[in-house]
Amino acid sequence: MRIEEIHQANRAGWNEGAQAYEDDLQERIEFLRGGGTNFCPPEYAYLKNLKSWCRRAIHLQCAGGTDTLSLWNLGAHEVVGVDISERMLAVAAQKSEALGAKARWVHSDVLETPHDLDDTADLVYTGRGALCWIMDIEAWAGVVFRLLKPGGRLYIFEGHPVANLWSLEADHFELDPDYGDYFNKEPLADAGWPDTYIGDLGRPKAEHATKYERQWTLGDVVNAVIGAGMTVKRLEEHPDSFWNSQPNMNPDLLRRLPQTFSLVAVRPL
Ligand SMILES: C[S@@+](CC[C@H](N)C(=O)[O-])C[C@H]1O[C@@H](n2cnc3c(N)ncnc32)[C@H](O)[C@@H]1O
Protein backbone atom coordinates (compact mmCIF):
# COMPACT_ATOMS: atom_id res chain seq x y z
CA MET A 1 0.00 0.00 0.00
CA ARG A 2 1.18 3.54 -0.72
CA ILE A 3 1.49 6.01 2.12
CA GLU A 4 -1.54 8.02 0.91
CA GLU A 5 -3.64 4.84 0.88
CA ILE A 6 -2.57 3.93 4.41
CA HIS A 7 -3.38 7.45 5.61
CA GLN A 8 -6.80 7.29 3.94
CA ALA A 9 -7.45 3.93 5.63
CA ASN A 10 -6.57 5.60 8.92
CA ARG A 11 -8.93 8.43 8.07
CA ALA A 12 -11.80 5.92 7.81
CA GLY A 13 -10.82 4.47 11.19
CA TRP A 14 -10.65 7.88 12.86
CA ASN A 15 -13.95 8.93 11.34
CA GLU A 16 -15.43 5.95 13.17
CA GLY A 17 -13.59 6.80 16.38
CA ALA A 18 -14.94 10.36 16.21
CA GLN A 19 -18.25 8.99 17.49
CA ALA A 20 -16.75 8.94 20.99
CA TYR A 21 -15.69 12.58 20.59
CA GLU A 22 -19.24 13.52 19.54
CA ASP A 23 -20.62 11.84 22.63
CA ASP A 24 -18.79 14.09 25.09
CA LEU A 25 -19.08 17.30 23.03
CA GLN A 26 -21.24 19.25 25.51
CA GLU A 27 -19.15 18.16 28.47
CA ARG A 28 -15.99 19.31 26.69
CA ILE A 29 -17.53 22.66 25.74
CA GLU A 30 -18.43 23.30 29.39
CA PHE A 31 -14.94 22.29 30.47
CA LEU A 32 -13.31 24.69 27.99
CA ARG A 33 -15.83 27.45 28.69
CA GLY A 34 -14.83 27.27 32.34
CA GLY A 35 -11.24 27.98 31.29
CA GLY A 36 -10.21 24.31 31.44
CA THR A 37 -7.04 23.06 29.78
CA ASN A 38 -6.50 19.45 28.88
CA PHE A 39 -2.75 19.03 29.19
CA CYS A 40 -0.72 16.58 31.27
CA PRO A 41 1.36 17.97 34.13
CA PRO A 42 4.71 17.84 32.26
CA GLU A 43 3.31 19.84 29.33
CA TYR A 44 2.59 23.01 31.29
CA ALA A 45 6.28 23.73 31.77
CA TYR A 46 6.60 23.89 27.97
CA LEU A 47 3.44 25.87 27.26
CA LYS A 48 4.05 28.79 29.60
CA ASN A 49 3.20 32.45 28.88
CA LEU A 50 1.68 31.72 25.45
CA LYS A 51 -0.03 35.08 25.54
CA SER A 52 3.31 36.86 25.35
CA TRP A 53 4.86 34.94 22.44
CA CYS A 54 2.29 32.84 20.60
CA ARG A 55 0.22 34.65 17.98
CA ARG A 56 -0.58 31.49 16.03
CA ALA A 57 -0.42 27.92 17.32
CA ILE A 58 -0.86 25.15 14.77
CA HIS A 59 -1.95 21.84 16.25
CA LEU A 60 -1.19 18.92 13.95
CA GLN A 61 -3.61 15.97 14.33
CA CYS A 62 -5.97 17.99 16.48
CA ALA A 63 -8.79 15.40 16.65
CA GLY A 64 -11.86 16.92 18.35
CA GLY A 65 -10.05 20.17 19.13
CA THR A 66 -10.07 20.05 22.93
CA ASP A 67 -6.27 20.27 23.15
CA THR A 68 -6.17 22.92 20.42
CA LEU A 69 -8.69 25.05 22.29
CA SER A 70 -6.77 24.43 25.50
CA LEU A 71 -3.88 26.24 23.79
CA TRP A 72 -6.31 29.11 23.16
CA ASN A 73 -7.37 29.05 26.82
CA LEU A 74 -3.68 29.17 27.75
CA GLY A 75 -3.23 32.40 25.79
CA ALA A 76 -2.46 31.58 22.13
CA HIS A 77 -4.11 34.42 20.16
CA GLU A 78 -5.23 32.19 17.31
CA VAL A 79 -5.27 28.41 16.90
CA VAL A 80 -5.28 26.26 13.78
CA GLY A 81 -6.07 22.55 13.97
CA VAL A 82 -5.15 20.16 11.15
CA ASP A 83 -6.66 16.68 10.93
CA ILE A 84 -7.45 14.04 8.31
CA SER A 85 -10.81 13.16 9.88
CA GLU A 86 -13.57 15.51 8.78
CA ARG A 87 -15.86 14.06 11.43
CA MET A 88 -13.34 15.00 14.15
CA LEU A 89 -13.08 18.51 12.72
CA ALA A 90 -16.87 18.91 12.78
CA VAL A 91 -16.69 18.25 16.52
CA ALA A 92 -13.83 20.74 16.88
CA ALA A 93 -15.75 23.42 14.95
CA GLN A 94 -18.79 23.07 17.21
CA LYS A 95 -16.54 23.66 20.21
CA SER A 96 -14.86 26.77 18.82
CA GLU A 97 -18.22 28.21 17.70
CA ALA A 98 -19.68 27.67 21.16
CA LEU A 99 -16.69 29.40 22.74
CA GLY A 100 -16.28 32.18 20.18
CA ALA A 101 -12.63 31.16 19.88
CA LYS A 102 -10.37 32.39 17.10
CA ALA A 103 -9.86 29.00 15.49
CA ARG A 104 -9.47 27.57 12.00
CA TRP A 105 -9.92 23.88 11.23
CA VAL A 106 -8.09 22.43 8.26
CA HIS A 107 -9.13 19.12 6.76
CA SER A 108 -5.92 17.62 5.43
CA ASP A 109 -3.47 14.79 5.64
CA VAL A 110 -0.76 16.33 7.79
CA LEU A 111 1.73 15.65 4.99
CA GLU A 112 -0.37 17.83 2.66
CA THR A 113 -0.99 20.72 5.09
CA PRO A 114 -1.86 23.74 2.90
CA HIS A 115 0.99 26.05 2.01
CA ASP A 116 -0.85 29.23 2.97
CA LEU A 117 0.05 28.24 6.55
CA ASP A 118 3.77 28.16 5.77
CA ASP A 119 6.05 30.41 7.88
CA THR A 120 3.14 31.45 10.13
CA ALA A 121 3.34 29.40 13.35
CA ASP A 122 4.94 30.64 16.54
CA LEU A 123 4.16 27.19 17.93
CA VAL A 124 3.56 23.86 16.26
CA TYR A 125 2.11 21.48 18.83
CA THR A 126 1.43 17.77 18.36
CA GLY A 127 1.49 14.40 20.06
CA ARG A 128 -0.61 12.28 22.44
CA GLY A 129 -0.90 9.44 20.00
CA ALA A 130 -0.23 11.33 16.76
CA LEU A 131 3.11 10.29 15.23
CA CYS A 132 2.30 6.57 15.11
CA TRP A 133 -0.34 7.28 12.40
CA ILE A 134 2.16 9.02 10.10
CA MET A 135 4.02 6.69 7.75
CA ASP A 136 6.82 9.11 6.78
CA ILE A 137 8.46 10.83 9.74
CA GLU A 138 10.95 12.77 7.61
CA ALA A 139 8.20 14.24 5.41
CA TRP A 140 6.28 15.06 8.60
CA ALA A 141 9.29 16.96 10.02
CA GLY A 142 9.58 18.86 6.73
CA VAL A 143 5.98 20.00 7.13
CA VAL A 144 6.64 21.19 10.68
CA PHE A 145 9.67 23.15 9.49
CA ARG A 146 7.76 24.95 6.74
CA LEU A 147 4.83 25.80 9.03
CA LEU A 148 7.04 27.44 11.65
CA LYS A 149 8.05 31.06 11.44
CA PRO A 150 11.81 31.47 11.58
CA GLY A 151 12.43 31.39 15.34
CA GLY A 152 9.16 29.45 15.88
CA ARG A 153 8.99 26.47 18.23
CA LEU A 154 7.92 22.84 17.85
CA TYR A 155 6.64 21.15 20.99
CA ILE A 156 5.89 17.43 20.87
CA PHE A 157 4.37 15.65 23.87
CA GLU A 158 4.07 12.08 22.70
CA GLY A 159 3.70 8.54 23.94
CA HIS A 160 7.19 7.20 24.56
CA PRO A 161 7.97 4.48 22.01
CA VAL A 162 8.92 2.13 24.87
CA ALA A 163 5.41 2.50 26.31
CA ASN A 164 3.92 1.06 23.10
CA LEU A 165 5.70 -2.26 23.50
CA TRP A 166 3.61 -3.79 26.27
CA SER A 167 0.52 -5.92 26.25
CA LEU A 168 -2.33 -3.60 27.24
CA GLU A 169 -4.16 -6.23 29.29
CA ALA A 170 -1.21 -7.56 31.33
CA ASP A 171 -0.67 -6.72 35.02
CA HIS A 172 3.13 -6.74 34.51
CA PHE A 173 5.50 -5.64 31.74
CA GLU A 174 4.94 -8.24 29.03
CA LEU A 175 5.97 -7.63 25.43
CA ASP A 176 2.94 -7.54 23.16
CA PRO A 177 3.21 -10.18 20.41
CA ASP A 178 2.54 -7.58 17.68
CA TYR A 179 3.76 -4.26 19.11
CA GLY A 180 6.61 -5.61 21.25
CA ASP A 181 9.50 -5.00 18.81
CA TYR A 182 11.04 -1.57 19.39
CA PHE A 183 12.83 -1.62 16.05
CA ASN A 184 9.97 -2.89 13.89
CA LYS A 185 9.76 -0.80 10.71
CA GLU A 186 6.59 -2.25 9.19
CA PRO A 187 3.14 -0.69 9.62
CA LEU A 188 0.98 -2.75 11.99
CA ALA A 189 -2.65 -3.30 10.96
CA ASP A 190 -5.38 -3.48 13.59
CA ALA A 191 -9.05 -2.68 14.05
CA GLY A 192 -11.03 -1.45 17.02
CA TRP A 193 -10.06 0.57 20.08
CA PRO A 194 -8.89 -0.07 23.63
CA ASP A 195 -11.70 -0.16 26.22
CA THR A 196 -10.13 2.76 28.10
CA TYR A 197 -10.07 4.93 24.93
CA ILE A 198 -13.06 5.10 22.55
CA GLY A 199 -14.05 1.46 23.26
CA ASP A 200 -16.08 -0.87 21.02
CA LEU A 201 -18.63 1.75 19.88
CA GLY A 202 -21.34 -0.88 20.32
CA ARG A 203 -20.13 -3.31 17.68
CA PRO A 204 -17.63 -6.18 17.33
CA LYS A 205 -14.02 -5.56 16.36
CA ALA A 206 -14.56 -7.27 12.98
CA GLU A 207 -16.94 -4.44 12.01
CA HIS A 208 -14.37 -1.69 12.63
CA ALA A 209 -12.15 -0.22 9.90
CA THR A 210 -8.55 -1.45 9.71
CA LYS A 211 -6.00 1.18 10.76
CA TYR A 212 -2.21 1.16 10.47
CA GLU A 213 0.34 2.27 13.06
CA ARG A 214 4.05 2.82 12.63
CA GLN A 215 6.42 2.57 15.56
CA TRP A 216 8.98 5.39 15.46
CA THR A 217 11.91 5.10 17.83
CA LEU A 218 13.00 8.11 19.84
CA GLY A 219 16.03 8.36 17.56
CA ASP A 220 13.82 8.35 14.45
CA VAL A 221 11.87 11.34 15.77
CA VAL A 222 14.90 13.35 16.94
CA ASN A 223 16.82 12.68 13.74
CA ALA A 224 13.85 13.61 11.54
CA VAL A 225 13.54 16.94 13.38
CA ILE A 226 17.27 17.64 13.03
CA GLY A 227 17.26 16.46 9.40
CA ALA A 228 14.50 18.94 8.51
CA GLY A 229 16.68 21.81 9.71
CA MET A 230 15.38 22.45 13.23
CA THR A 231 17.54 22.80 16.31
CA VAL A 232 16.64 20.48 19.18
CA LYS A 233 16.56 22.43 22.44
CA ARG A 234 15.32 19.82 24.88
CA LEU A 235 14.34 16.17 25.11
CA GLU A 236 12.78 14.93 28.33
CA GLU A 237 11.27 11.54 29.22
CA HIS A 238 8.35 11.41 31.64
CA PRO A 239 6.68 8.74 33.81
CA ASP A 240 3.28 10.43 33.19
CA SER A 241 0.82 8.96 30.72
CA PHE A 242 -1.95 10.85 28.90
CA TRP A 243 -4.32 7.88 28.88
CA ASN A 244 -5.07 4.78 30.88
CA SER A 245 -3.01 2.50 28.62
CA GLN A 246 -2.52 -0.48 30.96
CA PRO A 247 -5.48 -0.52 33.33
CA ASN A 248 -4.42 -3.76 35.04
CA MET A 249 -0.95 -2.51 35.99
CA ASN A 250 -0.01 -1.06 39.35
CA PRO A 251 0.39 2.68 38.53
CA ASP A 252 3.60 2.91 40.59
CA LEU A 253 5.15 0.08 38.58
CA LEU A 254 4.07 1.72 35.33
CA ARG A 255 5.90 4.90 36.31
CA ARG A 256 9.23 3.05 36.54
CA LEU A 257 9.50 3.11 32.75
CA PRO A 258 8.96 6.12 30.48
CA GLN A 259 5.38 6.72 29.37
CA THR A 260 5.79 9.96 27.41
CA PHE A 261 8.43 12.36 26.15
CA SER A 262 8.70 16.08 25.48
CA LEU A 263 10.74 17.43 22.61
CA VAL A 264 11.32 21.12 21.92
CA ALA A 265 12.97 22.29 18.72
CA VAL A 266 13.17 25.65 16.97
CA ARG A 267 13.39 26.70 13.36
CA PRO A 268 16.55 28.82 13.21
CA LEU A 269 16.18 32.52 12.45
C1 LIG B 1 -5.02 10.18 19.12
S1 LIG B 1 -5.61 11.47 18.12
C2 LIG B 1 -4.61 12.83 18.55
C3 LIG B 1 -4.68 13.16 19.97
C4 LIG B 1 -5.64 14.21 20.37
N1 LIG B 1 -4.95 15.04 21.31
C5 LIG B 1 -6.91 13.69 20.99
O1 LIG B 1 -7.67 14.50 21.44
O2 LIG B 1 -7.19 12.49 21.05
C6 LIG B 1 -4.95 11.15 16.51
C7 LIG B 1 -5.52 12.07 15.44
O3 LIG B 1 -4.66 11.99 14.30
C8 LIG B 1 -5.47 12.14 13.15
N2 LIG B 1 -4.70 11.63 12.00
C9 LIG B 1 -4.29 10.36 11.77
N3 LIG B 1 -3.56 10.31 10.64
C10 LIG B 1 -3.49 11.58 10.15
C11 LIG B 1 -2.88 12.17 9.01
N4 LIG B 1 -2.18 11.44 8.14
N5 LIG B 1 -3.01 13.49 8.82
C12 LIG B 1 -3.72 14.26 9.70
N6 LIG B 1 -4.34 13.74 10.79
C13 LIG B 1 -4.22 12.43 11.02
C14 LIG B 1 -6.72 11.35 13.47
O4 LIG B 1 -7.81 11.70 12.64
C15 LIG B 1 -6.92 11.69 14.95
O5 LIG B 1 -7.80 12.77 15.08
The ligand as an SDF file (V2000), in Angstrom:
LIG
                    3D

 27 29  0  0  0  0  0  0  0  0999 V2000
   -5.0230   10.1820   19.1160 C   0  0  0  0  0  0  0  0  0  0  0  0
   -5.6110   11.4730   18.1180 S   0  0  0  0  0  0  0  0  0  0  0  0
   -4.6130   12.8330   18.5550 C   0  0  0  0  0  0  0  0  0  0  0  0
   -4.6780   13.1560   19.9730 C   0  0  0  0  0  0  0  0  0  0  0  0
   -5.6390   14.2100   20.3710 C   0  0  0  0  0  0  0  0  0  0  0  0
   -4.9520   15.0430   21.3100 N   0  0  0  0  0  0  0  0  0  0  0  0
   -6.9120   13.6930   20.9880 C   0  0  0  0  0  0  0  0  0  0  0  0
   -7.6750   14.5040   21.4400 O   0  0  0  0  0  0  0  0  0  0  0  0
   -7.1930   12.4900   21.0490 O   0  0  0  0  0  0  0  0  0  0  0  0
   -4.9480   11.1510   16.5140 C   0  0  0  0  0  0  0  0  0  0  0  0
   -5.5180   12.0690   15.4360 C   0  0  0  0  0  0  0  0  0  0  0  0
   -4.6640   11.9930   14.2960 O   0  0  0  0  0  0  0  0  0  0  0  0
   -5.4680   12.1400   13.1500 C   0  0  0  0  0  0  0  0  0  0  0  0
   -4.6950   11.6310   12.0030 N   0  0  0  0  0  0  0  0  0  0  0  0
   -4.2930   10.3650   11.7710 C   0  0  0  0  0  0  0  0  0  0  0  0
   -3.5640   10.3110   10.6430 N   0  0  0  0  0  0  0  0  0  0  0  0
   -3.4870   11.5760   10.1500 C   0  0  0  0  0  0  0  0  0  0  0  0
   -2.8760   12.1670    9.0120 C   0  0  0  0  0  0  0  0  0  0  0  0
   -2.1810   11.4370    8.1370 N   0  0  0  0  0  0  0  0  0  0  0  0
   -3.0050   13.4950    8.8200 N   0  0  0  0  0  0  0  0  0  0  0  0
   -3.7230   14.2590    9.6980 C   0  0  0  0  0  0  0  0  0  0  0  0
   -4.3360   13.7440   10.7850 N   0  0  0  0  0  0  0  0  0  0  0  0
   -4.2190   12.4310   11.0240 C   0  0  0  0  0  0  0  0  0  0  0  0
   -6.7160   11.3490   13.4700 C   0  0  0  0  0  0  0  0  0  0  0  0
   -7.8080   11.7010   12.6430 O   0  0  0  0  0  0  0  0  0  0  0  0
   -6.9200   11.6940   14.9470 C   0  0  0  0  0  0  0  0  0  0  0  0
   -7.8040   12.7710   15.0830 O   0  0  0  0  0  0  0  0  0  0  0  0
  1  2  1  0
  2  3  1  0
  2 10  1  0
  3  4  1  0
  4  5  1  0
  5  6  1  0
  5  7  1  0
  7  8  2  0
  7  9  1  0
 10 11  1  0
 11 12  1  0
 11 26  1  0
 12 13  1  0
 13 14  1  0
 13 24  1  0
 14 15  1  0
 14 23  1  0
 15 16  2  0
 16 17  1  0
 17 18  1  0
 17 23  2  0
 18 19  1  0
 18 20  2  0
 20 21  1  0
 21 22  2  0
 22 23  1  0
 24 25  1  0
 24 26  1  0
 26 27  1  0
M  CHG  2   2   1   9  -1
M  END
$$$$
